[in-house]
Amino acid sequence: MLRDRYSVDPLFMEILELTGITIDPELVEIDRILEDDEIFQRVKHDLSQRHPKTLITGRNSTPVEVIIRQLAVKHLYDWSYEDTFQFVNDSLVLRWFCRVYLHPVCTDKTLLRWANLIQPETLKLFNERLSTIACELKLTRGRKLRTDGTVVETNIHHPTDSSLLADGVRVLSRLVKQAKTVLQDTAQLTAETFRDRNRSARNAARRIYEGTRRRSEAAKAGVQETYRHLVHITQKSVGQAKQVLAVLEDRRDKQAQKLKASLEQFIPRVEQVIAQTKRRVFESEKVPASEKIVSIFEPHTDIICRGKANKPVEFGHKVWLDEAEGCIVSDYRILEGNPSDKNQWQPSLDHHVELFGRPPYRPVPTGECIPPPTKPTLRRSASKE
């Protein structure tokens, strides 16, 4: 059952007072902001969706207040989930800040599961609420607006056609191997269906890597032939996975349904890798970035070129940030694909006017963003709305 908070522990407060520890003023101010009930209720609504009856039945869970504050500490100090658990567990000040008192601290894995329930819309509203509180505390008045973009890279290896094909064979072979234990009594499948082609794919990928480092015509021809062999291996793995998937369709046990969902997820991705490899390697076609997949594990990853000398191509997502005076991040947007910076100024200005009720007196766009209009123009655009 999801709880709101722990009751204040008089013994813990007495221990904290006797130690005479000075609490960081920054933590004191953040503590006051996190007392906001609107933020609390929005996060609680997301956490309550973990199970259908999370709010009314089951054993007592980590309180909502503790989860919010532990996540705040994690982001404040840029700790990992493991470090957050360790440092909060060892610190009286952080136990007070997180409202844990003398209770067990939420472990790193549990905190991660709770954090994954918080929706992007809630984080967006959370940030807007913080901007509103900053206005109420007169930390910012919306007189300045600075906009800039950055790239948050996805945690993937550098994508090549051969490595993606090898990844596909490895994942499908693992899933088929797991399905073998579930489908032991099935006469529809032969030993060939469960053949592990992972080593063959790995060796082929290594030969391709070694061949691409040579510049001779013979090496190029060898790479082409090895690519054909690797694509053939991958197609065979996909065929095996489809046979297993067809048999799993009739099974209703939990493990079979889990394997079925994984196969339905990865088979189309591996087929897309095969298709783009054929187009690029065999047909010498320039595949558009929007039609490429650069990771079968993170298929949402975009290919971003920003003209940086030390990193011409980045793999991840482009994020656009708006900052008001007082170092308040008033808005952020995750952009799809690799749009030009020139088109980002107007959405930033519109959101600033909506949030603060007036245009900025000092707009500071950066990069290729279109230079801001003059102050009278800004006032006219705001008055029209």
N, C-alpha and C positions, 0 to 999 in steps of 0.2 A: 504494500500500500504506500502510495506516495505521500510523504509528509511535507509540511511547509517548512518547519524549522525545529531545532532543538530548543528546549527551555534553557534560560540562562543558568549556568552552574555556579552557585555562590562559592564553592570550594575553589574552583578554577580561578575565579576573579580575585579571591583572596591570595592565592599563590602568585598570580600575576602582579598584584599590588606589592606583596612582600619582596619580590625580586627586584623591584625598582627599575625595570627595563623601560627605556624610552622608546615610544612608538614613533616610527617615521611619519612626519607630517603628511607626506604624500599618501600613505596608507589611510590616514585619518580622513583626508578629503575624499578619497575613493570610497571609503566606508560610508560616508554621508550620502554620496551619490547613489550607491547601491541599495540604500534604504527605500528608493523610489518604488512605489507599489505597482505602477504601470509596467515597469520593466519586469518585476517579479511575476506578475500575472501572465505576461506574454510568454515568458520562458516556461512557466508552470504548465501552460496549455500544451506546449510541444512535448514536454516530458511526460505528460499524462497519456500520450498516444502510444506509449511503449506496448501496452497490452490493453485489451478492451475494458478491463475492470481495474486498471492500475490505481484509480482514485479510491476504490471502495474495498478491495479485498487483497489478500496476499500478505506476506510478511513485510514488516516495516523497511522501507528503502532509505537510501541516503536522502536527507531533506533537500528541497529545492534551493533553499538559501545557501547551503553548503556547496552545492554544485556550481551555482552562479559565481560564488566567491573564489572557489578553487580555480575555475576557468579564468577568472579575472587575474588571479595571481600568476597563472601560467603565461598569459599573454603579456602581463606587465614586465616580467623578468625574462621572457623568451625562453622558458624552460620546456623540456620534454614532459610527457605525462609521467614518466618514471621519476624525473627530478622533482616534479611538483609534489608527488606523493611523499617522497623522501624528505624534502625540505619542510613541508607543512607538518609532517609527522614529528620532526625534530625541533620545531620552533614554537615557543609559547606565544610569540607575537602573531605568527601566521595562524596558529590555532584559534587565537582570539578573533583575528580578522575574518577567517573563514567560518566562524561560529561553530567550530567543532568541539571546543572545550576539551573535556577529558574522554570524549567518545572516540571510537576507532576512525581513522581518516579514510576517506574514500580511496580505494586503490587505483592505480593507473589504468588498468583494463576496464574497471567499472566506470571511471570518469570518462574514458574514451567512448564507451557505449552510450552514456548519457549525452555526451557532446554531439554525437552523430544524430541525435533526435532533434536537435535544434535546427529549424528550417531557415533557408536563406532569407525568406520574407521577414522572419523574426529578427534576424541580425540587422536587416535594413532598418526596420522600425526601431530597434535598439539604438542604432547609431543616430537616427533622427531624434530620438528622445534625449540622447546625450547632448546633441546640439541645442535642443530647446532648453535643457537644464543649464547649459553653458551661457545661454542668453539671459536666463533668469538670474544667474549669479554674476552677470555682467563681465564674464570672461571673454565674450566676443559680442560684437554688435552687427556683424555682417558687413562691415565697411570695406573689407578687402576680400578678394577672391583670387586664389592661385590655383591653376589647373595643370596637371601633368599626368603622363602615362608611364606605366612600367610593365614589365612582363614577369609573371609568376610562373616559373618553369615547373613542369610536371616531373615527378620522380621516375624517369624512364632512362634506359640506356640509349645511346645514339642510334637512331633507327637506320638500318639498311635492309634491302629486300631479303638477303640471305639470313640475317639474324631474326627477322620477323617470321620467315618461313620455319626456321628452327624452333622459335618460340611456339609457333602453332603446333608443330609435331609434338613437342615436349608436353604441352598442356593436354592435347587430345589423347596422347598415349597414357598420361597419368589418369585421366578420367575413365578411359576404357579399362585400364587396369583395376581401378576401384570398382567399376561395374562388374568385373569378372567375379568378385566375391558375392555380389548381390544376385547374379544370374547363373549360379553354379548348376542349377537343375534345368537349365534351358537347352533343349536339343536343337534349337533353331540356329545356334551360332557355332562356328567351328573354331579350331585353334588359331587359324589364320586371322580371324576377326580380332583376337586379342594380342596379335603380334606387336611387339614394342619396336618402333622404328626410330627411336630417339637417337641411338648411337649413329646410325647411318646419316641422319639429318645433321647431326653435330659435326661429323667428319666432312660432309659435303660443304657445310658453311665455312669450316676452317680452310678447306682447299680453295674456296672462292676468295676468302680474305688474303691468302697467300698469293693467289694468282693476280689479284688486282694491284698488287705492289710491283708487279713486273710490267714492262711496257712493250714487250715483243708481241708480234702478231700471233705467234703460237700460244702465248699465255692468254691473250684475249679470246682466242678460239677455245682454249681449255676452260676458261671461265664460263663461256656460253654453254658448253656441253655439261659442265658441272651444275649450272643453273637448271638445265633441263632435267637432270637427274634429281635435284633437290625438289623441284616442282612436282615431279612424278611421285616422289616419296610423300610429299605433303598431300597430294591428291589421294593417295592410297590411305593415309591416316584419316582424311576426311570421310572417305568411303567406309572405313571401319567404324568411325564414330556414328555415322548415319545408321548403320546396321544395328548398333547397340541402342541408339535412340529409338528406333522403330519397336524394339522389344520392350524398352522401358515404358512405352506409351500405355501398355496394359497393366503396369504395376501400380499399386496404390500405397505401398508402404513409404514411410517418410524418407528413408535413405535413397530409394529409387527416384522419388520425386525431386530430391535435391540434385542428384546426378543428371536427371533429365533437364532441369532448369539450367545447369551449368553447360551442358552440351548445346542446348538451344541458344545459349548466349555466345559461345565461342566458335561454333561452326560457321556462322555467317561472317564473322570477323576474319577467320582464316581464309575463307573463300575470297573475301575482298583482297587480302594480301596476295593470293595466287593471281587474281585478275590484274592487279596493278603491276605485279612482277612481269607478267606476260606482255603487258602494254609497254612497259618501260624498257625491259631487257631484250625481248625478242622482236618487238615491233618498233623499237627506237622512238616511242611516242613520249612527248612531254606531258606527263599526267598533271592536271591542275591540282594545286594544293588543297582545294575544297573537296576533291575526290579521293584524296590519299588517306590512309590510316597509318599512323606512325607508332602505334602500340596496341596490341590486342588486349592489354590490361587497362589502358586508359584511352579508349577510342575517341574521347571528346577532345583530345589534345590538338591544338591548332599549330600550324607552321607559321612562324612570325619572322619577318625580315625587317629590321630597323636600320640597316646600314652601319652597324657597329663594326669597327675594324677588327676587334678581338673576338667578336662573336657574331658573324654575319647572319646566322640562322639560329633561332631559339624555338624551343618546343614547350608550349604551355598555353597560358591565356593572357591576353592583354587586359590590364586593369587601369581604369581612369579614376584619378583621385581629385577631389575638390577640397581645398583647404581655406578656411577663414582665418582672420587674425586670432592670435592666441594659440596657434598650432592646433586648431580644432578641425578635424577631418569631417566636413559637413556632408559629403556624399562620396560614394564609390560606385563604379559600374564595371561589371565584367563584360567585356566586348566580345562579340562573336567574330571569329576569323581574324583578319589583320586589316581593320579599317584604317583610313588615313586620320592623322591627328587633326587635320583641318576641319573635320566635321564634328568635333567634340566640344567646341566652345559654346555653341548655342544651347545644347542640353544642360550644360553646367550652369549657364546664366539663368535659364528658366527655373531650374531647381533651386538656385540661390534665392531668386525672387519669391518663389513659393514658400521657402523655409523662413526667410527673414523678413519678408514683406516689402523689400526694396532692393534695387540693384546695388552692386558694390560701387563705392567711390573710387576704388583703386584695383581694377582687375589686372591680374598678372598671368596671362597665358604663357606657356612655354613650348619649346620644340617647334613643330610645324603648325601649331594651332593658329588660326586666323587672328590677327591683332584685334584687340577689343575696340568697339566704337567709343566715341567721346562720351563724356558724362551726360550732356543733354540728350544724346541718342539713347543712352541707357534708360534715362528717366522716361522718355517717350515710349520706349518699348514696354516698360513696366506699366505705364498709365493705360496703354491700350488693352492690357489684360484685365 
